């Protein structure tokens, strides 16, 4: 059913290709961990090789995440950083956006 909804959103132009990739990550990969934490927490590379740019106001949080950290990714209400990533160990959250791989 979820794949049908995503296909429908793509057909109507509601999701960009970048959002489609990020949504696929959300849907299929909830057992994610941080593989690399780069540039003081600004760029996270996850265990599925997806890359995420962290919102500037959350760098003080993401820079403290030591690899490997189990994560949960959910949609956020922020149009600039449309995903919320939660560190399942500390329960701290950041806003992020998916980057092309």
C-alpha positions in Angstrom: 0.0 0.0 0.0 2.8 2.4 0.9 4.5 1.8 -2.5 1.2 2.6 -4.2 1.0 5.9 -2.3 4.6 6.8 -3.2 3.9 5.9 -6.9 0.8 8.1 -6.8 2.8 11.0 -5.3 5.4 10.7 -7.9 2.9 10.6 -10.7 1.3 13.8 -9.4 4.7 15.4 -9.0 4.3 15.6 -5.2 7.7 14.1 -4.5 11.0 15.1 -6.2 13.5 12.4 -7.2 15.6 13.3 -4.2 12.6 13.0 -1.8 11.8 9.7 -3.4 15.3 8.3 -2.5 15.0 9.7 1.0 11.5 8.2 1.3 12.8 4.8 0.1 15.5 5.0 2.9 12.7 5.7 5.4 10.5 2.9 4.2 13.1 0.1 3.9 16.0 0.9 6.2 15.0 1.5 9.8 17.9 -0.5 11.1 20.3 2.3 10.2 23.5 3.4 11.9 26.0 6.2 11.3 28.9 5.0 9.2 30.7 8.3 9.1 30.2 11.6 11.0 32.0 14.3 9.0 32.8 18.1 9.2 31.8 18.5 12.9 28.5 16.7 12.5 27.4 18.6 9.3 27.4 15.5 7.1 26.3 12.0 8.1 26.9 8.9 6.0 24.6 6.1 7.1 25.1 2.3 6.9 23.1 2.2 3.6 25.5 4.8 2.1 22.9 7.5 2.1 24.2 11.0 2.9 22.5 13.6 5.1 23.1 17.3 5.6 22.3 18.3 9.2 20.6 21.6 9.9 23.0 24.3 11.2 21.1 24.7 14.5 21.6 21.0 15.3 25.3 20.6 14.7 26.0 20.8 18.4 24.0 17.6 18.7 25.1 15.6 15.7 28.8 16.3 16.3 28.6 14.3 19.5 27.2 11.2 17.9 29.9 8.5 18.0 29.7 5.8 15.4 28.0 3.4 15.1 24.8 5.0 16.5 21.5 3.3 15.8 19.1 5.8 14.1 15.4 6.3 13.3 14.4 8.6 10.4 11.0 10.3 10.2 9.4 13.1 8.2 9.6 16.6 9.8 7.5 19.7 9.3 10.5 21.8 8.2 10.5 22.4 4.4 14.3 23.1 4.4 15.2 20.0 6.4 12.3 17.6 5.8 13.6 14.7 7.9 14.1 14.2 11.6 16.9 11.8 12.6 16.8 10.3 16.1 19.7 8.8 17.9 18.1 5.7 19.5 20.8 5.6 22.2 20.5 9.1 23.6 17.0 9.9 22.1 18.4 13.2 20.8 17.1 14.4 17.5 18.3 16.5 14.6 16.8 17.9 11.4 18.4 16.9 8.1 18.0 16.6 4.4 19.0 13.9 2.1 21.9 14.5 -0.3 22.6 12.7 -3.6 24.9 9.7 -3.2 
